């Protein structure tokens, strides 16, 4: 496709930027559009994956048919089969009538399955059948239905890892991934970041009837060096904040830096080591710390058990110095059990003392349960957003469907 043709496509769909990887993604979408091959669009959350299934649909022979976009992560697990494939009257409580489902409605058109990595396993099996034979069965029915749809899927989940963990079917992955399209992250798009900021600034100036904000040269450099974990969506939000809050229409570096969230883990203690630099958010850091602490507790338990066993059999009386030197790293944490010098003779209390240490260790391991941490994080997020699950899910960086499932699991409803 020529440069002028690519430009026309960008204008038509409101895509801003000249990055080579972005241009390659648009070109691939145009090339595959006339076929009926399934397409898998991958990229981080907020990069703009939703534009590409529209391009594929509009440049295909199905452009006059239905185009339906479905956010798989926003539909509760208990109703997603009904939403996608329809149901018969009386199939379940509340099914007061028949429902055709998206695959029935989109017959002859295109279905865009966003966040396809969030689909539950039974639904994955149903989707695989549609891809292989164009057949599906409504919930509560035994009649096989036929549909002719083009499936375009998107995900920000690493499906290879999901397959290894048993969360995604490998055969479905290969069916969806006939044509892969990778959308680049905003931080990799260089000067496109400034172009996008300018576009958003003019849009908000028109919306709020005020002069557009502009960036100083230093502010532009800062904008392009920032990692943009939220990608284009984050850039748009920050541009809107600047447009509304700042009275000065020229944004300096000092002003801009106040609106760019900084990653706090860079200033955390050295206990995190080099691993912390690769984390995407502080929640992952917390999980890693808990795993490391539990590992330390397990090692300490082994040392204490060995020493107490030896003492009980009067085999070896370990020196105070030797024991404390092995256990010294544990003293750095106030959450760890108190170390009692094993050289102090307490023959009558050995059994009780051992039980107390084991009980203390059990308490620590229970207090470090990741499920407890996750439950507490969800509870606080729901309180913070006054029970609004959509906002809480966004804050926790999980899908609404996943949040719904975990609320039921932990009894937080």
C-alpha positions, 0 to 999 in steps of 0.5 A: 500500500502506498503512503498516500493510501495509508494516509487516507486510512488514518484520516478515515479512522482517526489514527494519528502517528507515523511510526513504522510499526504502526504503519506496518500494522495498518498495512497488514490489516488492509491486506488481510481484510478481503479474506475471511481469515481470523485475526489476533490483535495483540498489544498493551492496554490502551494502545488503540487495538479497537481501530484495527477490527473496524479497518478490517471490517470496512475494507472487507466484503462484509462491510454491509453486514453487522459489526459487533464489538464484544468486551469479553472481560466485562461480561460475567462468566455465568452469562457470557455463553448466553450473550455470545451464542444465545439461549432458549426460553427457560434455559435458566432462571430469568430466561423469559424469552429467546435470545439470538446471541451475537453470533446469530446477529452478526451472521454475514458480518464481523465480530470483534472479541476484545479481551479474548484471553478472559474467556472461561474454558467452556466458552473457549470450547464453544468458540473453537467450534464456531471457528472450525465449522461455523456451528454453535448451540444456544444455551438450553437447546440441542439444535445446531445453529449455523453462522457465517461470521468473521472473527477478529480477536484482541488481547493484552494478555500473553496467551503463550503464558496463559496456555502454559498455565492452563488458562487458554486453549492452545488449539483455539490460540492457533485458530485465532492467530492465523494472522497476527497484528502487533500494535506498538506501545506508545513509549516506542512511537517517538515523536508520535507522542507529541503529535497525539498530544497536539491532536488531543489538545485541539480536541479539548480546546474545541470541546471546552471552548478555550485556547489549546495548550502547547508544550515547551521544548523541554516538556516535549522531551519529557513527554517522549521519555516518559514510559506511558504505562497507560499508553494512548489512553493515559496520554489523552487523560493527562492532556485533558487534565492540563487543558482544564486545570492549567491557566497558562496555555504553555506547558513547561517541563515543571508543570508537566512533571506534576501530571506524570505519575512516577513509579515509586518502586525505584526508591524502595529498599534494596530488598527488591533487587534488580527484579523490581525494575521489570515490574509493571505495577506495585501490586506485583512488587508486593506479591514478590516480596510476600513470596520471598518472605515466605521462602525465608520463613520456610528456610528458618523453619527447617533450621529450627526443626533441625536444631530442636531435633538434635537437642531432643536427641542430645546429639549436638548442642549448637553454639549460640554464635553459630545459630544466630549467624544463620538466622541473622537475615530474619532479624531485619523483619519485625514480622519474623518470630523471635529467635531464642538462644538454643544454648540456654538449657530448658530440658523440661520445656523443649517440647512446648518451646518447639510447639510455640515456634511452630505455631508462630511460624504457622501464624506468619505463613497464614498472615502472608496468604496471597488470597488474604492480601488479594481479598483485602485489596479488593475490599479496599478498592470497593470501599474507595469507589463506593461499590462501583465495580467498574471503577474498582476493577480499573483501579485493580487493573483487572477485568470486571468479569474477573472482579465479579468472580473474585467478589463471589469467591471471597464473599464480598458481595 
